[in-house]
Amino acid sequence: MWLRLIAFLMSFIVSGSIHAQDTIPSMAEAGLPVFLPAGLSNERSRQIWESTRREQVLAAFETYVYGKAPEGGYTLGFDRIESSSRQPKLNAERRRMVVNIQTERGMASIKVTLFLPLEHSGSVPVFLGMHLFDSSRELPVIGQPWAHPTDSTSTLSLEDPSVVLRMILNRGYGFATIDANDVDPDEHDGFKNGVHALFHDETQRHAPDDWGTLAAWAWGLSRALDALEREEDVDASKVAVIGHSRMGKAALWAGALDSRFAMVISNDSGCGGAAISRRQTGETVAHINRVFPHWFCGHFHAFGDREQALSVDQHMLIALAAPRPVYVASAEEDAWADPRGEFLSAFYASEVYRYYGLSGLHPDERPLMNQSIGDRVGYHIRSGRHDITAFDWKCYLDFADRHFLGKQP
Ligand code: GCU
């Protein structure tokens, strides 16, 4: 009796972690919004998902979470600022392009830095991400997005970017990055700077469903893809959008909106990214809106401590990538991003892959530390802290090899 009681109490203490024998409640049992009513065949589900339900889910995220980006009203121009510089240490070539976005209110420019392996035959698949630093740096910053190298309080990734970059290039992939500041600086200025200013003038009220900064970043990733589509050496049908932490939130939203992204990867994206908001574990909706009031749209602010009133939750964001391959990764010490909530999102999103006859995360498969699981939906939890490490990248490269190149690791 006592032993059972102790075991019962222990299950609460460790409820943030993942167990091999874990029984996962259905979405309905867990109080989460469901994709479709139960009992429909996969074929029927796919029909409903494609004809109406996907649109409803996307529209709910647009209206209540990230905000709507403008659908037109701009023209694009492309320039090249560095055609091809050899990077012998990386065994790579670096190119720099600029996307100029012109509206009747002005122009903004997004610089795209692209690394390609020196030796390649034909066009190569590319990982596209974003960072919060100056794109003129010699090497892109692939780790923590907020830490500045000159800042003594910095917690910049321990990974040497050149090691990770060399690994990506050696495996035959290109790597492209943009500076999030070119798209929209990460500060709350009432949406007056960045691409927001191109579409709304000072006198216009920012409506509660207008795009926030994450939506602007996602939009910027699509403009970078416009630039990559013009590069002959890039296989634009195999561009994976990837992001760490706040950039992971933006990558997931970019992948949901823009089906040209052939793969979507979220690294430790947490609240407003892969983690289920209703769990209120780690960072909460109330907290993220208070500390980063510019990230989401105005409507999202009404859902702090009222997550259950939202018609969607983040497992649905992952499912918007379907049937394209999607990967979610967590770090064991990253309680702030709620690793279990991130796993559950990927787990529940797998239902939509089943509509397509594809297998995402197998219903009986549970994460083991430092092991990649899943098929069309990939997941791993790695030991260590909030970061994007060589181990994470190795898993993404294996995943891309499998889905882009049909190779088994
Ligand atoms: C903060 C924020 C997170 C975000 C992270 C990051 O911790 O609360 O939501 O993911 O910064 O971008 O690294």
Boltz pocket constraint, residues with backbone or C-beta under 6 A from the ligand:
constraints:
  - pocket:
      binder: B
      contacts: [[A, 145], [A, 146], [A, 244], [A, 245], [A, 246], [A, 247], [A, 268], [A, 269], [A, 270], [A, 271], [A, 283], [A, 288], [A, 336]]
      max_distance: 6.0
